[in-house]
Amino acid sequence: MTHIFTYGSLMFEKVFNEVVHGDYQSCPGKVSGFVRRSILHEHYPAMLPGPVNSTIEGVLYLDIDLEDLTRLDEFEGSIYDRRGVRVMTENNIYASDAYVLRESYRNLASDQDWDPQKFEEHTIDQFLGTYFGFDR
């Protein structure tokens, strides 16, 4: 089983549960050495390598089964690589995977930070209406 650190649309259960079939435990977490940037002309972000002291806050989902891991890979698409990261939670440090923007797609990322609160308050329903094929 694999843990998945989410930092964008998937950190919201409303989105995550549209993609996966299983029910998973989750907790807040942080990853160091990366930055979260908006993708140009999209509602979702990218995770990129950043300064050592930079951190991204997100949600860690625990023990994802292979079927749902495949669904998450398909949802994220070809512009991201799933790669290993260390996630710090309140009580532990986990070896996890996260979806990191491939260097060859770096030009898609803006210089603007992505705002999770703005996404949740203003954009999540529009986002869900755009992504078909991942219904439970």
Rosetta blueprint (number, residue, H / E / L):
1 M L
2 T E
3 H E
4 I E
5 F E
6 T E
7 Y L
8 G L
9 S H
10 L H
11 M H
12 F L
13 E H
14 K H
15 V H
16 F H
17 N H
18 E H
19 V H
20 V L
21 H L
22 G L
23 D L
24 Y L
25 Q L
26 S E
27 C E
28 P E
29 G E
30 K E
31 V E
32 S E
33 G L
34 F E
35 V E
36 R E
37 R E
38 S E
39 I E
40 L L
41 H L
42 E L
43 H L
44 Y L
45 P E
46 A E
47 M E
48 L E
49 P E
50 G L
51 P L
52 V L
53 N L
54 S L
55 T E
56 I E
57 E E
58 G E
59 V E
60 L E
61 Y E
62 L E
63 D E
64 I E
65 D L
66 L H
67 E H
68 D H
69 L H
70 T H
71 R H
72 L H
73 D H
74 E H
75 F H
76 E H
77 G L
78 S L
79 I L
80 Y E
81 D E
82 R E
83 R E
84 G E
85 V E
86 R E
87 V E
88 M E
89 T L
90 E L
91 N L
92 N L
93 I E
94 Y E
95 A E
96 S E
97 D E
98 A E
99 Y E
100 V E
101 L E
102 R L
103 E H
104 S H
105 Y H
106 R H
107 N H
108 L H
109 A E
110 S E
111 D E
112 Q E
113 D E
114 W L
115 D L
116 P H
117 Q H
118 K H
119 F H
120 E H
121 E H
122 H H
123 T H
124 I H
125 D H
126 Q H
127 F H
128 L H
129 G H
130 T H
131 Y L
132 F L
133 G L
134 F L
135 D L
136 R L
